[in-house]
């Protein structure tokens, strides 16, 4: 069995499409496996389950990193929406709050998030589903540079122009749908190139994809309710992809986006 080395881990779990007990059990499994970052959002309708799992764990609160997001329907009343998220989570504070995607009133909503940081309700803030054009318009209008931008990234949709741009601003890039998303996961995990690389290292295709992200400096947020898969997704630090293997995966890019928020 591979050693699970988690120093400086850049793996997060997404609780997208997980509800109630399934969400609670998934977060509990992550925490028991040594994972600490959790990604949710108002529209997942599971913030309360995430908070309950965090409170019920034996893990000190300061070791856990919870991300949630404001949806555009909340932008007009962002201050109230932040308080609602705090109430549902009931974990004292929000580690990171993101705007789910651009929309009317997004700048004002972000300024409310900045105030929440000043008030101690939120520790850090960022954006999701923003690309070069959106960022060039948005960034000059705010005071706090986003700590993170979260976009769809996987071998079939690599954003190889966007990632360096965001990183050049000192902003962390995080990828959602690392396995391609609903309806595409089987194809991606079964890709001949990825499967061959996985076999050569004695790991799974999922681990290869996550490792590829990490070596590009991209934080990853795989979603799973399976405790075995959660543990597997954390076990990435006893192998490294070669430059040639990285290039083989880079060559799979189809510019094929699989979801729009």
C-alpha positions as CSV (number, residue, x, y, z in Angstrom):
1,X,0.0,0.0,0.0
2,X,1.3,3.5,-0.8
3,X,2.1,5.8,2.0
4,X,-0.4,8.7,2.2
5,X,1.8,11.8,2.3
6,X,-0.4,14.8,2.7
7,X,2.0,17.6,3.5
8,X,0.9,20.5,1.3
9,X,-1.9,18.5,-0.1
10,X,-3.8,20.2,-2.9
11,X,-6.8,17.8,-3.0
12,X,-10.3,18.9,-2.1
13,X,-13.5,17.0,-2.1
14,X,-16.6,18.4,-3.9
15,X,-20.0,17.5,-2.4
16,X,-21.8,18.3,-5.6
17,X,-25.0,16.2,-6.0
18,X,-24.6,14.7,-2.5
19,X,-27.5,15.3,-0.1
20,X,-28.3,14.8,3.6
21,X,-26.8,11.5,4.9
22,X,-24.8,10.8,1.7
23,X,-23.1,14.2,2.0
24,X,-22.6,13.8,5.7
25,X,-21.0,10.3,5.2
26,X,-18.8,11.5,2.3
27,X,-17.4,14.4,4.4
28,X,-16.9,12.1,7.4
29,X,-15.0,9.6,5.2
30,X,-12.8,12.4,3.8
31,X,-11.9,13.7,7.3
32,X,-11.3,10.2,8.6
33,X,-9.0,9.5,5.6
34,X,-6.9,12.6,6.5
35,X,-8.4,15.0,3.9
36,X,-9.3,18.4,5.1
37,X,-10.6,20.7,2.3
38,X,-14.4,20.5,1.4
39,X,-16.1,22.3,-1.4
40,X,-19.9,23.1,-1.3
41,X,-22.2,25.9,-2.5
42,X,-25.6,27.3,-1.7
43,X,-27.1,25.6,-4.8
44,X,-26.0,22.2,-3.7
45,X,-28.4,22.5,-0.8
46,X,-26.1,20.6,1.5
47,X,-24.3,23.2,3.5
48,X,-26.1,22.1,6.7
49,X,-24.9,18.4,6.2
50,X,-21.3,19.6,5.6
51,X,-21.4,21.6,8.7
52,X,-22.8,18.8,10.8
53,X,-20.1,16.4,9.6
54,X,-17.4,19.0,10.5
55,X,-18.9,19.5,13.9
56,X,-19.2,15.8,14.6
57,X,-15.7,15.0,13.6
58,X,-12.8,14.7,16.0
59,X,-10.7,17.0,13.7
60,X,-9.9,20.5,15.1
61,X,-11.9,23.1,13.2
62,X,-8.7,25.1,12.3
63,X,-7.4,22.0,10.3
64,X,-10.5,21.9,8.1
65,X,-11.0,24.2,5.1
66,X,-14.5,24.7,3.9
67,X,-15.3,26.5,0.6
68,X,-18.8,27.7,-0.2
69,X,-20.2,30.0,-2.9
70,X,-22.7,32.7,-3.6
71,X,-25.0,32.0,-6.6
72,X,-26.0,34.9,-8.9
73,X,-29.5,34.8,-7.6
74,X,-27.9,35.9,-4.2
75,X,-25.8,38.7,-5.5
76,X,-28.4,41.4,-4.9
77,X,-28.6,40.5,-1.2
78,X,-25.0,39.2,-0.7
79,X,-24.7,40.3,2.9
80,X,-27.8,38.3,3.9
81,X,-26.7,35.4,1.8
82,X,-23.3,35.3,3.6
83,X,-25.1,35.3,7.0
84,X,-27.4,32.5,5.7
85,X,-24.4,30.4,4.7
86,X,-22.8,30.9,8.1
87,X,-26.0,29.9,9.8
88,X,-26.4,26.7,7.8
89,X,-22.8,25.6,8.1
90,X,-22.7,26.6,11.8
91,X,-18.9,26.1,12.0
92,X,-17.9,29.6,13.2
93,X,-16.6,31.0,10.0
94,X,-16.2,30.3,6.3
95,X,-12.6,29.5,5.2
96,X,-13.2,30.6,1.6
97,X,-16.2,32.2,-0.2
98,X,-16.5,32.3,-4.0
99,X,-18.8,33.9,-6.5
100,X,-20.2,30.9,-8.3
101,X,-20.0,32.6,-11.7
102,X,-20.2,36.0,-13.3
103,X,-23.6,37.7,-13.2
104,X,-25.4,41.0,-12.7
105,X,-24.2,42.6,-9.5
106,X,-21.1,40.4,-9.1
107,X,-18.8,43.3,-8.3
108,X,-21.1,44.6,-5.5
109,X,-21.5,41.0,-4.2
110,X,-17.7,40.7,-4.1
111,X,-17.4,44.0,-2.2
112,X,-19.8,42.5,0.3
113,X,-17.5,39.5,0.6
114,X,-14.6,41.8,1.2
115,X,-16.6,43.4,4.1
116,X,-17.3,39.9,5.4
117,X,-13.5,39.3,5.5
118,X,-13.1,42.6,7.4
119,X,-15.8,41.4,9.9
120,X,-14.1,38.1,10.5
121,X,-17.0,36.1,9.0
122,X,-14.9,34.9,6.0
123,X,-11.2,34.2,5.9
124,X,-10.6,34.4,2.1
125,X,-12.5,35.1,-1.1
126,X,-12.3,34.2,-4.8
127,X,-14.1,33.5,-8.0
128,X,-15.4,30.5,-10.0
129,X,-16.0,30.1,-13.7
130,X,-14.0,33.2,-14.7
131,X,-11.6,33.3,-17.7
132,X,-9.2,35.9,-19.0
133,X,-11.8,38.3,-20.5
134,X,-13.9,38.3,-17.4
135,X,-10.9,38.7,-15.0
136,X,-9.5,41.6,-17.0
137,X,-12.8,43.4,-16.5
138,X,-13.4,42.3,-12.9
139,X,-10.1,42.7,-11.1
140,X,-9.7,46.5,-11.5
141,X,-13.1,47.0,-9.8
142,X,-12.3,45.2,-6.5
143,X,-9.9,45.8,-3.6
144,X,-8.9,42.2,-2.6
145,X,-7.3,40.1,-5.2
146,X,-9.1,36.7,-5.4
147,X,-7.2,34.1,-3.6
148,X,-8.5,31.4,-6.0
149,X,-10.2,31.0,-9.3
150,X,-12.1,27.7,-9.7
151,X,-12.8,26.5,-13.3
152,X,-13.6,23.3,-15.2
153,X,-10.3,21.6,-16.0
154,X,-9.7,18.0,-17.2
155,X,-7.6,16.4,-19.9
156,X,-10.2,17.0,-22.5
157,X,-10.6,20.7,-21.5
158,X,-7.2,22.0,-20.3
159,X,-7.3,25.8,-20.3
160,X,-3.6,25.9,-21.0
161,X,-3.8,29.6,-21.8
162,X,-6.0,30.5,-18.9
163,X,-4.1,28.7,-16.1
164,X,-0.8,30.6,-16.6
165,X,-2.7,33.9,-16.9
166,X,-4.4,33.3,-13.5
167,X,-1.3,32.1,-11.9
168,X,0.6,35.2,-13.1
169,X,-1.7,37.3,-11.0
170,X,-0.7,35.4,-7.9
171,X,-4.0,33.6,-7.9
172,X,-4.4,29.8,-7.2
173,X,-6.1,27.8,-9.9
174,X,-8.6,25.1,-8.9
175,X,-10.1,22.6,-11.2
176,X,-13.6,21.2,-10.9
177,X,-14.8,18.1,-12.9
178,X,-11.2,16.7,-13.0
179,X,-12.7,13.4,-14.3
180,X,-14.8,15.1,-17.0
181,X,-18.1,15.4,-15.2
182,X,-21.4,13.5,-15.5
183,X,-21.7,11.4,-18.6
184,X,-18.0,11.7,-19.5
185,X,-16.2,10.1,-16.6
186,X,-16.1,6.5,-18.0
187,X,-14.7,7.7,-21.3
188,X,-12.0,9.8,-19.6
189,X,-10.9,7.2,-17.1
190,X,-10.9,4.6,-19.9
191,X,-8.8,6.7,-22.2
192,X,-6.0,4.5,-23.7
193,X,-3.3,7.0,-23.0
194,X,-4.2,7.6,-19.4
195,X,-4.8,3.9,-18.8
196,X,-1.4,3.0,-20.1
197,X,0.3,5.6,-18.0
198,X,-1.6,4.4,-14.9
199,X,-0.6,0.8,-15.6
200,X,3.1,1.8,-15.9
201,X,2.9,3.3,-12.4
202,X,0.7,0.7,-10.8
203,X,-2.0,3.3,-10.0
204,X,-5.5,4.1,-11.3
205,X,-6.5,6.4,-14.1
206,X,-8.1,8.7,-11.6
207,X,-4.9,9.0,-9.7
208,X,-3.0,9.8,-12.9
209,X,-5.4,12.6,-13.8
210,X,-5.2,14.1,-10.3
211,X,-1.4,13.9,-10.4
212,X,-1.3,15.6,-13.8
213,X,-3.3,18.5,-12.3
214,X,-1.0,18.8,-9.3
215,X,2.1,18.8,-11.5
216,X,0.5,21.7,-13.4
217,X,0.0,23.6,-10.1
218,X,-3.8,23.1,-10.2
219,X,-5.7,22.3,-7.0
220,X,-8.2,19.5,-7.7
221,X,-11.7,18.9,-6.2
222,X,-12.9,15.4,-7.1
223,X,-16.3,14.5,-5.9
224,X,-17.1,11.1,-4.5
225,X,-19.4,9.4,-1.9
226,X,-17.3,6.2,-2.0
227,X,-14.9,6.0,1.0
228,X,-12.4,3.8,-1.0
229,X,-12.3,6.3,-3.9
230,X,-11.9,9.2,-1.4
231,X,-8.8,7.5,0.1
232,X,-7.5,6.7,-3.4
233,X,-7.9,10.4,-4.4
234,X,-5.7,11.4,-1.5
235,X,-2.9,8.8,-2.4
236,X,-1.0,10.7,-5.0
237,X,2.4,11.4,-3.5
238,X,4.4,8.3,-4.1
239,X,4.6,8.6,-7.8
240,X,5.4,11.3,-10.3
241,X,4.6,11.7,-14.0
242,X,7.5,12.1,-16.4
243,X,7.7,15.1,-18.7
244,X,6.9,12.8,-21.6
245,X,3.8,11.5,-19.8
246,X,2.7,15.0,-19.0
247,X,3.0,15.9,-22.7
248,X,1.0,12.8,-23.7
249,X,-1.9,13.9,-21.5
250,X,-1.5,17.5,-22.7
251,X,-2.0,16.2,-26.2
252,X,-5.5,14.9,-25.3
253,X,-6.9,18.4,-25.1
254,X,-10.1,18.7,-27.2
255,X,-11.2,22.1,-25.9
256,X,-14.3,20.2,-24.9
257,X,-16.2,21.9,-22.1
258,X,-18.7,19.6,-20.5
259,X,-20.8,21.9,-18.3
260,X,-21.9,25.5,-18.0
261,X,-22.2,26.1,-14.3
